[in-house]
């Protein structure tokens, strides 16, 4: 994960093979996969794994609205920079006036 300008938390992802990448934009995304757990009890370490699947969407890969794009030759997807799902944005507390 990395925090970029404006307090946006993006999740690093890796694509595999070819894909219809434009279909991933502006959709709600969830998380699924294998989690490795490590326990240490009385100096003894044990590892285990669990499969997880979140039911509710927690991320989104945003795009610029087509009418705001100044380039008219089509959108070329860069999978390293354009397919980073946003997990969260920072919240600022505004003091009560």
N, CA, C and O atoms as CSV, one atom per row, in Angstrom:
chain,resi,resn,atom,element,x,y,z
A,1,UNK,N,N,0.843,-1.173,0.000
A,1,UNK,CA,C,0.000,0.000,0.000
A,1,UNK,C,C,0.885,1.230,0.000
A,1,UNK,O,O,2.003,1.217,0.514
A,2,UNK,N,N,0.373,2.261,-0.571
A,2,UNK,CA,C,1.114,3.513,-0.584
A,2,UNK,C,C,0.148,4.686,-0.485
A,2,UNK,O,O,-0.964,4.647,-1.011
A,3,UNK,N,N,0.603,5.725,0.200
A,3,UNK,CA,C,-0.188,6.938,0.306
A,3,UNK,C,C,0.356,7.930,-0.708
A,3,UNK,O,O,1.557,8.198,-0.742
A,4,UNK,N,N,-0.515,8.465,-1.521
A,4,UNK,CA,C,-0.103,9.430,-2.538
A,4,UNK,C,C,-0.661,10.802,-2.184
A,4,UNK,O,O,-1.303,10.976,-1.148
A,5,UNK,N,N,-0.410,11.771,-3.056
A,5,UNK,CA,C,-0.856,13.140,-2.813
A,5,UNK,C,C,-2.324,13.201,-2.424
A,5,UNK,O,O,-3.153,12.445,-2.929
A,6,UNK,N,N,-2.620,14.107,-1.528
A,6,UNK,CA,C,-4.005,14.306,-1.131
A,6,UNK,C,C,-4.492,13.320,-0.089
A,6,UNK,O,O,-5.690,13.283,0.191
A,7,UNK,N,N,-3.612,12.516,0.498
A,7,UNK,CA,C,-4.019,11.582,1.536
A,7,UNK,C,C,-4.795,10.385,1.037
A,7,UNK,O,O,-5.581,9.809,1.788
A,8,UNK,N,N,-4.598,9.996,-0.206
A,8,UNK,CA,C,-5.299,8.840,-0.776
A,8,UNK,C,C,-4.454,7.591,-0.546
A,8,UNK,O,O,-3.260,7.585,-0.845
A,9,UNK,N,N,-5.066,6.535,-0.018
A,9,UNK,CA,C,-4.372,5.274,0.215
A,9,UNK,C,C,-4.685,4.327,-0.934
A,9,UNK,O,O,-5.828,3.902,-1.104
A,10,UNK,N,N,-3.659,3.996,-1.725
A,10,UNK,CA,C,-3.826,3.089,-2.858
A,10,UNK,C,C,-3.234,1.732,-2.522
A,10,UNK,O,O,-2.271,1.641,-1.761
A,11,UNK,N,N,-3.805,0.682,-3.084
A,11,UNK,CA,C,-3.335,-0.681,-2.881
A,11,UNK,C,C,-2.550,-1.102,-4.114
A,11,UNK,O,O,-3.037,-0.980,-5.238
A,12,UNK,N,N,-1.334,-1.596,-3.903
A,12,UNK,CA,C,-0.535,-2.089,-5.025
A,12,UNK,C,C,-1.107,-3.419,-5.497
A,12,UNK,O,O,-1.396,-4.300,-4.687
A,13,UNK,N,N,-1.267,-3.562,-6.795
A,13,UNK,CA,C,-1.787,-4.794,-7.370
A,13,UNK,C,C,-0.894,-5.216,-8.528
A,13,UNK,O,O,-0.131,-4.409,-9.060
A,14,UNK,N,N,-0.990,-6.465,-8.908
A,14,UNK,CA,C,-0.214,-6.995,-10.023
A,14,UNK,C,C,-1.167,-7.662,-10.999
A,14,UNK,O,O,-1.963,-8.519,-10.614
A,15,UNK,N,N,-1.084,-7.271,-12.254
A,15,UNK,CA,C,-1.919,-7.917,-13.265
A,15,UNK,C,C,-1.235,-9.191,-13.748
A,15,UNK,O,O,-0.023,-9.355,-13.605
A,16,UNK,N,N,-2.018,-10.072,-14.311
A,16,UNK,CA,C,-1.496,-11.334,-14.815
A,16,UNK,C,C,-2.042,-11.541,-16.217
A,16,UNK,O,O,-3.254,-11.613,-16.419
A,17,UNK,N,N,-1.145,-11.637,-17.174
A,17,UNK,CA,C,-1.564,-11.867,-18.554
A,17,UNK,C,C,-2.246,-10.665,-19.161
A,17,UNK,O,O,-2.151,-9.554,-18.639
A,18,UNK,N,N,-2.928,-10.888,-20.256
A,18,UNK,CA,C,-3.669,-9.816,-20.903
A,18,UNK,C,C,-5.045,-9.696,-20.277
A,18,UNK,O,O,-5.530,-10.630,-19.638
A,19,UNK,N,N,-5.652,-8.577,-20.456
A,19,UNK,CA,C,-6.968,-8.400,-19.863
A,19,UNK,C,C,-7.720,-7.250,-20.498
A,19,UNK,O,O,-7.136,-6.411,-21.185
A,20,UNK,N,N,-8.991,-7.219,-20.269
A,20,UNK,CA,C,-9.814,-6.092,-20.684
A,20,UNK,C,C,-9.825,-5.107,-19.516
A,20,UNK,O,O,-10.799,-5.013,-18.770
A,21,UNK,N,N,-8.716,-4.376,-19.378
A,21,UNK,CA,C,-8.488,-3.561,-18.191
A,21,UNK,C,C,-9.516,-2.454,-18.021
A,21,UNK,O,O,-9.827,-2.084,-16.889
A,22,UNK,N,N,-10.047,-1.922,-19.094
A,22,UNK,CA,C,-11.026,-0.839,-18.964
A,22,UNK,C,C,-12.295,-1.285,-18.238
A,22,UNK,O,O,-13.047,-0.444,-17.745
A,23,UNK,N,N,-12.543,-2.593,-18.163
A,23,UNK,CA,C,-13.739,-3.075,-17.467
A,23,UNK,C,C,-13.587,-3.017,-15.944
A,23,UNK,O,O,-14.570,-3.190,-15.223
A,24,UNK,N,N,-12.373,-2.778,-15.447
A,24,UNK,CA,C,-12.132,-2.702,-14.007
A,24,UNK,C,C,-12.388,-1.306,-13.445
A,24,UNK,O,O,-12.476,-1.145,-12.228
A,25,UNK,N,N,-12.507,-0.300,-14.301
A,25,UNK,CA,C,-12.644,1.073,-13.826
A,25,UNK,C,C,-14.054,1.368,-13.332
A,25,UNK,O,O,-15.042,0.853,-13.856
A,26,UNK,N,N,-14.117,2.214,-12.306
A,26,UNK,CA,C,-15.370,2.722,-11.748
A,26,UNK,C,C,-16.331,1.619,-11.312
A,26,UNK,O,O,-17.543,1.712,-11.508
A,27,UNK,N,N,-15.762,0.575,-10.719
A,27,UNK,CA,C,-16.564,-0.525,-10.170
A,27,UNK,C,C,-16.157,-0.738,-8.723
A,27,UNK,O,O,-15.001,-0.533,-8.355
A,28,UNK,N,N,-17.110,-1.147,-7.913
A,28,UNK,CA,C,-16.802,-1.487,-6.528
A,28,UNK,C,C,-16.050,-2.813,-6.505
A,28,UNK,O,O,-16.411,-3.756,-7.210
A,29,UNK,N,N,-14.998,-2.874,-5.683
A,29,UNK,CA,C,-14.167,-4.075,-5.596
A,29,UNK,C,C,-14.097,-4.553,-4.152
A,29,UNK,O,O,-14.140,-3.757,-3.214
A,30,UNK,N,N,-13.989,-5.855,-3.996
A,30,UNK,CA,C,-13.816,-6.452,-2.685
A,30,UNK,C,C,-12.444,-7.127,-2.641
A,30,UNK,O,O,-11.647,-6.970,-3.566
A,31,UNK,N,N,-12.170,-7.865,-1.592
A,31,UNK,CA,C,-10.875,-8.520,-1.427
A,31,UNK,C,C,-11.114,-9.990,-1.122
A,31,UNK,O,O,-12.014,-10.339,-0.357
A,32,UNK,N,N,-10.301,-10.846,-1.728
A,32,UNK,CA,C,-10.342,-12.277,-1.432
A,32,UNK,C,C,-8.937,-12.829,-1.599
A,32,UNK,O,O,-8.161,-12.328,-2.413
A,33,UNK,N,N,-8.609,-13.855,-0.834
A,33,UNK,CA,C,-7.292,-14.463,-0.969
A,33,UNK,C,C,-6.892,-15.229,0.273
A,33,UNK,O,O,-7.718,-15.523,1.137
A,34,UNK,N,N,-5.622,-15.542,0.345
A,34,UNK,CA,C,-5.073,-16.316,1.452
A,34,UNK,C,C,-4.281,-15.386,2.372
A,34,UNK,O,O,-3.466,-14.585,1.916
A,35,UNK,N,N,-4.536,-15.510,3.671
A,35,UNK,CA,C,-3.835,-14.725,4.684
A,35,UNK,C,C,-2.986,-15.679,5.509
A,35,UNK,O,O,-3.466,-16.715,5.970
A,36,UNK,N,N,-1.722,-15.321,5.690
A,36,UNK,CA,C,-0.815,-16.117,6.518
A,36,UNK,C,C,-0.799,-15.513,7.920
A,36,UNK,O,O,-0.568,-14.315,8.084
A,37,UNK,N,N,-1.045,-16.342,8.919
A,37,UNK,CA,C,-1.061,-15.907,10.313
A,37,UNK,C,C,0.121,-16.509,11.049
A,37,UNK,O,O,0.450,-17.680,10.855
A,38,UNK,N,N,0.756,-15.716,11.887
A,38,UNK,CA,C,1.878,-16.207,12.685
A,38,UNK,C,C,1.549,-15.983,14.153
A,38,UNK,O,O,1.237,-14.864,14.562
A,39,UNK,N,N,1.619,-17.049,14.944
A,39,UNK,CA,C,1.357,-16.981,16.384
A,39,UNK,C,C,2.632,-17.307,17.136
A,39,UNK,O,O,3.398,-18.193,16.758
A,40,UNK,N,N,2.834,-16.563,18.209
A,40,UNK,CA,C,3.952,-16.880,19.095
A,40,UNK,C,C,3.385,-17.082,20.491
A,40,UNK,O,O,2.845,-16.161,21.103
A,41,UNK,N,N,3.521,-18.306,20.978
A,41,UNK,CA,C,3.032,-18.647,22.313
A,41,UNK,C,C,4.174,-19.277,23.088
A,41,UNK,O,O,4.721,-20.305,22.690
A,42,UNK,N,N,4.523,-18.655,24.184
A,42,UNK,CA,C,5.587,-19.154,25.069
A,42,UNK,C,C,6.872,-19.442,24.296
A,42,UNK,O,O,7.519,-20.464,24.524
A,43,UNK,N,N,7.240,-18.549,23.390
A,43,UNK,CA,C,8.485,-18.698,22.643
A,43,UNK,C,C,8.404,-19.616,21.442
A,43,UNK,O,O,9.358,-19.703,20.669
A,44,UNK,N,N,7.291,-20.301,21.269
A,44,UNK,CA,C,7.111,-21.187,20.126
A,44,UNK,C,C,6.308,-20.463,19.041
A,44,UNK,O,O,5.265,-19.873,19.323
A,45,UNK,N,N,6.802,-20.512,17.806
A,45,UNK,CA,C,6.152,-19.822,16.690
A,45,UNK,C,C,5.478,-20.849,15.787
A,45,UNK,O,O,6.073,-21.865,15.428
A,46,UNK,N,N,4.223,-20.567,15.424
A,46,UNK,CA,C,3.530,-21.444,14.482
A,46,UNK,C,C,2.840,-20.587,13.429
A,46,UNK,O,O,2.330,-19.505,13.720
A,47,UNK,N,N,2.836,-21.087,12.214
A,47,UNK,CA,C,2.189,-20.400,11.102
A,47,UNK,C,C,0.951,-21.185,10.673
A,47,UNK,O,O,0.928,-22.415,10.719
A,48,UNK,N,N,-0.057,-20.458,10.263
A,48,UNK,CA,C,-1.251,-21.082,9.705
A,48,UNK,C,C,-1.782,-20.166,8.611
A,48,UNK,O,O,-1.313,-19.040,8.450
A,49,UNK,N,N,-2.747,-20.650,7.875
A,49,UNK,CA,C,-3.318,-19.817,6.818
A,49,UNK,C,C,-4.835,-19.941,6.828
A,49,UNK,O,O,-5.409,-20.938,7.266
A,50,UNK,N,N,-5.451,-18.887,6.328
A,50,UNK,CA,C,-6.906,-18.845,6.221
A,50,UNK,C,C,-7.272,-18.238,4.876
A,50,UNK,O,O,-6.571,-17.362,4.368
A,51,UNK,N,N,-8.359,-18.702,4.311
A,51,UNK,CA,C,-8.901,-18.064,3.118
A,51,UNK,C,C,-9.895,-17.007,3.577
A,51,UNK,O,O,-10.724,-17.259,4.452
A,52,UNK,N,N,-9.806,-15.824,2.980
A,52,UNK,CA,C,-10.712,-14.742,3.350
A,52,UNK,C,C,-11.442,-14.234,2.116
A,52,UNK,O,O,-10.932,-14.285,0.997
A,53,UNK,N,N,-12.644,-13.747,2.358
A,53,UNK,CA,C,-13.421,-13.101,1.297
A,53,UNK,C,C,-14.325,-12.083,1.961
A,53,UNK,O,O,-15.219,-12.441,2.729
A,54,UNK,N,N,-14.093,-10.822,1.667
A,54,UNK,CA,C,-14.950,-9.771,2.199
A,54,UNK,C,C,-16.191,-9.673,1.333
A,54,UNK,O,O,-16.098,-9.642,0.106
A,55,UNK,N,N,-17.330,-9.624,1.955
A,55,UNK,CA,C,-18.593,-9.574,1.216
A,55,UNK,C,C,-18.861,-8.188,0.639
A,55,UNK,O,O,-19.346,-8.062,-0.486
A,56,UNK,N,N,-18.549,-7.162,1.401
A,56,UNK,CA,C,-18.846,-5.791,0.982
A,56,UNK,C,C,-17.669,-5.198,0.214
A,56,UNK,O,O,-16.517,-5.469,0.554
A,57,UNK,N,N,-17.935,-4.403,-0.802
A,57,UNK,CA,C,-16.843,-3.753,-1.535
A,57,UNK,C,C,-16.164,-2.697,-0.667
A,57,UNK,O,O,-16.823,-1.975,0.080
A,58,UNK,N,N,-14.835,-2.616,-0.776
A,58,UNK,CA,C,-14.078,-1.653,0.018
A,58,UNK,C,C,-13.147,-0.796,-0.835
A,58,UNK,O,O,-12.501,0.111,-0.310
A,59,UNK,N,N,-13.063,-1.066,-2.140
A,59,UNK,CA,C,-12.139,-0.330,-3.000
A,59,UNK,C,C,-12.806,0.028,-4.317
A,59,UNK,O,O,-13.881,-0.471,-4.652
A,60,UNK,N,N,-12.136,0.908,-5.056
A,60,UNK,CA,C,-12.618,1.321,-6.372
A,60,UNK,C,C,-11.412,1.818,-7.168
A,60,UNK,O,O,-10.508,2.444,-6.614
A,61,UNK,N,N,-11.407,1.531,-8.481
A,61,UNK,CA,C,-10.390,2.055,-9.396
A,61,UNK,C,C,-11.059,3.187,-10.186
A,61,UNK,O,O,-11.832,2.926,-11.108
A,62,UNK,N,N,-10.764,4.447,-9.825
A,62,UNK,CA,C,-11.450,5.562,-10.479
A,62,UNK,C,C,-10.823,5.934,-11.820
A,62,UNK,O,O,-9.655,5.638,-12.075
A,63,UNK,N,N,-11.608,6.584,-12.668
A,63,UNK,CA,C,-11.091,7.164,-13.913
A,63,UNK,C,C,-11.627,8.576,-14.051
A,63,UNK,O,O,-12.604,8.968,-13.413
A,64,UNK,N,N,-10.961,9.309,-14.891
A,64,UNK,CA,C,-11.400,10.655,-15.215
A,64,UNK,C,C,-12.591,10.563,-16.156
A,64,UNK,O,O,-12.593,9.758,-17.087
A,65,UNK,N,N,-13.590,11.379,-15.915
A,65,UNK,CA,C,-14.762,11.386,-16.797
A,65,UNK,C,C,-14.325,11.695,-18.226
A,65,UNK,O,O,-13.453,12.537,-18.442
A,66,UNK,N,N,-14.924,11.019,-19.195
A,66,UNK,CA,C,-14.481,11.117,-20.582
A,66,UNK,C,C,-14.538,12.552,-21.111
A,66,UNK,O,O,-13.706,12.932,-21.934
A,67,UNK,N,N,-15.494,13.344,-20.658
A,67,UNK,CA,C,-15.594,14.716,-21.151
A,67,UNK,C,C,-14.540,15.641,-20.530
A,67,UNK,O,O,-14.372,16.770,-20.990
A,68,UNK,N,N,-13.824,15.180,-19.488
A,68,UNK,CA,C,-12.755,15.973,-18.888
A,68,UNK,C,C,-11.382,15.623,-19.451
A,68,UNK,O,O,-10.405,16.313,-19.160
A,69,UNK,N,N,-11.293,14.573,-20.243
A,69,UNK,CA,C,-10.023,14.152,-20.839
A,69,UNK,C,C,-9.737,15.008,-22.065
A,69,UNK,O,O,-10.531,15.056,-23.004
A,70,UNK,N,N,-8.580,15.688,-22.042
A,70,UNK,CA,C,-8.258,16.598,-23.152
A,70,UNK,C,C,-7.650,15.876,-24.349
A,70,UNK,O,O,-7.555,16.453,-25.432
A,71,UNK,N,N,-7.239,14.628,-24.170
A,71,UNK,CA,C,-6.644,13.866,-25.269
A,71,UNK,C,C,-7.754,13.079,-25.962
A,71,UNK,O,O,-8.509,12.365,-25.302
A,72,UNK,N,N,-7.858,13.198,-27.263
A,72,UNK,CA,C,-8.953,12.560,-28.001
A,72,UNK,C,C,-8.552,11.281,-28.722
A,72,UNK,O,O,-9.324,10.768,-29.533
A,73,UNK,N,N,-7.358,10.754,-28.444
A,73,UNK,CA,C,-6.917,9.552,-29.165
A,73,UNK,C,C,-7.184,8.263,-28.387
A,73,UNK,O,O,-6.605,7.223,-28.703
A,74,UNK,N,N,-8.036,8.316,-27.392
A,74,UNK,CA,C,-8.372,7.112,-26.629
A,74,UNK,C,C,-7.509,6.980,-25.389
A,74,UNK,O,O,-6.397,7.505,-25.328
A,75,UNK,N,N,-8.029,6.283,-24.417
A,75,UNK,CA,C,-7.344,6.085,-23.146
A,75,UNK,C,C,-6.516,4.812,-23.210
A,75,UNK,O,O,-7.061,3.727,-23.415
A,76,UNK,N,N,-5.215,4.932,-23.038
A,76,UNK,CA,C,-4.305,3.782,-23.022
A,76,UNK,C,C,-4.033,3.429,-21.558
A,76,UNK,O,O,-3.485,4.246,-20.818
A,77,UNK,N,N,-4.407,2.236,-21.143
A,77,UNK,CA,C,-4.267,1.823,-19.746
A,77,UNK,C,C,-2.823,1.456,-19.444
A,77,UNK,O,O,-2.241,0.597,-20.107
A,78,UNK,N,N,-2.246,2.111,-18.438
A,78,UNK,CA,C,-0.950,1.742,-17.888
A,78,UNK,C,C,-1.256,0.960,-16.615
A,78,UNK,O,O,-1.676,1.546,-15.618
A,79,UNK,N,N,-1.050,-0.352,-16.638
A,79,UNK,CA,C,-1.456,-1.195,-15.510
A,79,UNK,C,C,-0.680,-0.877,-14.236
A,79,UNK,O,O,-1.157,-1.184,-13.144
A,80,UNK,N,N,0.503,-0.272,-14.343
A,80,UNK,CA,C,1.296,0.064,-13.161
A,80,UNK,C,C,0.774,1.301,-12.441
A,80,UNK,O,O,0.931,1.418,-11.226
A,81,UNK,N,N,0.157,2.222,-13.172
A,81,UNK,CA,C,-0.282,3.475,-12.555
A,81,UNK,C,C,-1.792,3.681,-12.586
A,81,UNK,O,O,-2.329,4.356,-11.708
A,82,UNK,N,N,-2.480,3.128,-13.554
A,82,UNK,CA,C,-3.917,3.381,-13.698
A,82,UNK,C,C,-4.803,2.366,-12.992
A,82,UNK,O,O,-5.983,2.641,-12.775
A,83,UNK,N,N,-4.278,1.208,-12.630
A,83,UNK,CA,C,-5.108,0.164,-12.017
A,83,UNK,C,C,-4.897,0.031,-10.509
A,83,UNK,O,O,-5.045,-1.063,-9.962
A,84,UNK,N,N,-4.556,1.117,-9.836
A,84,UNK,CA,C,-4.356,1.074,-8.392
A,84,UNK,C,C,-5.676,1.399,-7.688
A,84,UNK,O,O,-6.140,2.538,-7.742
A,85,UNK,N,N,-6.285,0.407,-7.025
A,85,UNK,CA,C,-7.546,0.673,-6.333
A,85,UNK,C,C,-7.341,1.617,-5.150
A,85,UNK,O,O,-6.332,1.539,-4.449
A,86,UNK,N,N,-8.295,2.496,-4.940
A,86,UNK,CA,C,-8.270,3.383,-3.778
A,86,UNK,C,C,-8.974,2.671,-2.635
A,86,UNK,O,O,-10.121,2.241,-2.758
A,87,UNK,N,N,-8.256,2.556,-1.510
A,87,UNK,CA,C,-8.802,1.903,-0.324
A,87,UNK,C,C,-9.421,2.925,0.625
A,87,UNK,O,O,-10.459,2.663,1.233
A,88,UNK,N,N,-8.789,4.078,0.751
A,88,UNK,CA,C,-9.288,5.079,1.694
A,88,UNK,C,C,-8.757,6.453,1.331
A,88,UNK,O,O,-7.799,6.592,0.570
A,89,UNK,N,N,-9.394,7.448,1.885
A,89,UNK,CA,C,-8.898,8.818,1.814
A,89,UNK,C,C,-8.786,9.323,3.240
A,89,UNK,O,O,-9.520,8.883,4.125
A,90,UNK,N,N,-7.872,10.241,3.455
A,90,UNK,CA,C,-7.697,10.756,4.807
A,90,UNK,C,C,-8.857,11.668,5.174
A,90,UNK,O,O,-9.475,12.304,4.321
A,91,UNK,N,N,-9.123,11.709,6.437
A,91,UNK,CA,C,-10.177,12.592,6.927
A,91,UNK,C,C,-9.525,13.661,7.780
A,91,UNK,O,O,-8.647,13.369,8.593
A,92,UNK,N,N,-9.945,14.873,7.599
A,92,UNK,CA,C,-9.421,15.969,8.402
A,92,UNK,C,C,-10.508,16.431,9.358
A,92,UNK,O,O,-11.672,16.570,8.984
A,93,UNK,N,N,-10.108,16.665,10.588
A,93,UNK,CA,C,-11.043,17.167,11.581
A,93,UNK,C,C,-11.056,18.681,11.480
A,93,UNK,O,O,-10.014,19.328,11.589
A,94,UNK,N,N,-12.226,19.239,11.275
A,94,UNK,CA,C,-12.375,20.690,11.214
A,94,UNK,C,C,-12.875,21.148,12.577
A,94,UNK,O,O,-13.953,20.750,13.018
A,95,UNK,N,N,-12.083,21.992,13.242
A,95,UNK,CA,C,-12.508,22.441,14.575
A,95,UNK,C,C,-13.853,23.165,14.506
A,95,UNK,O,O,-14.129,23.921,13.575
A,96,UNK,N,N,-14.660,22.915,15.497
A,96,UNK,CA,C,-15.975,23.571,15.564
A,96,UNK,C,C,-15.772,25.054,15.831
A,96,UNK,O,O,-15.065,25.430,16.765
A,97,UNK,N,N,-16.384,25.888,15.022
A,97,UNK,CA,C,-16.239,27.342,15.170
A,97,UNK,C,C,-17.299,27.914,16.060
A,97,UNK,O,O,-17.324,29.123,16.292
